[in-house]
């Protein structure tokens, strides 16, 4: 194979964005050969904008069986990511899914098992991993430059959404339509970066407010406290109700503190470890010598195209994936744990009780206000959020 034939399932705003850059030839050694959507209006759009050579399908099964693609990008609503990916793997296809990996980890784990069994290349669209800023931050942490992590704080409240945004589709902000609120829609990238950079916590206590700032049934305000095996702690704060919002990530280790804010990476570097200073210093008041360093960040964020190109190279050349699909379960585990902690009003240990979470989620779905007749309105916003 010298070129990957790509099909896209779900051509709402995000799926159509993928279709545009692939059909424009922006991904080397790849071509768009098919798209699929249950909405006739979206297929009509595809017919007008993607060229006669792109096959159109109303059902994913027909696309899988057509022999017209080597791999698929799945850009459907959350609940459909795992089942469609599983069927694609069974059909011998490579898969790249939009985030989040799914709504609940029990379903995503089945997808991961199918991926492993298939031997196909499986990626997830965590495009913020292509950011040189977060790559450099991860390097500082993983290399030990920051030292052993003691504290993580991320205030990510610049996800403001108006009531009219939620009112734009009956599926929005419902348990049956989306499976959650700010945690599952706006924050999957943040939670992925959290675990990608700092690893997974061992237990979580979260406080979620449901419909605090909007007339919705899911969470729009969250404060969560996490603990790590080494004693480190983390606080994650997010909402769609603050204007103006804040995006500040601060990681403190025993060798200093690193902050990401306003597109800059600043490192307050200790000349000696705080733990060493604490043991050796005999002067009473005092603190380790500290240097404020503006960390240079080079390169350009390649975003969605970068993840797609990396996936294509993984298929053709065996290139390691920047964002393996199997890792999608990690950030989802954190958000599931936050929901479950809020529902139980208690601590939740990781890994979570997946069966218990699923049972609680089903209770929410049964009482959801989601209108089935609104399903055709489901689209992805151009920034990749619902």
Secondary structure, DSSP 8 states (H G I E B T S, - for coil): --SEEEEEE--SHHHHHHHHHHHTT-STTEEEEEEE-S-HHHHHHHHHHS-TTSEEESSHHHHHHSS--SEEEE-S-TTHHHHHHHHHHHTT-EEEE-SSS-SSHHHHHHHHHHHHHHT--EEE--GGGG-HHHHHHHHHHHTTSS-SEEEEEEEE------HHHHHT-TTTT-TTTTS-SHHHHTSHHHHHHHHHHH---SEEEEEEEESSSSS-SSEEEEEEEEE-TTS-EEEEEEESS-SS--EEEEEEETTEEEEEETTEEEEEEESS-HHHHHHH--SSS----EEEEE----S---HHHHHHHHHHHHHHH----SSBGGGHHHHHHHHHHHHHHHHHTS-EESS--HHHHHHHHHHHHHT----GGGGGG----TTS--
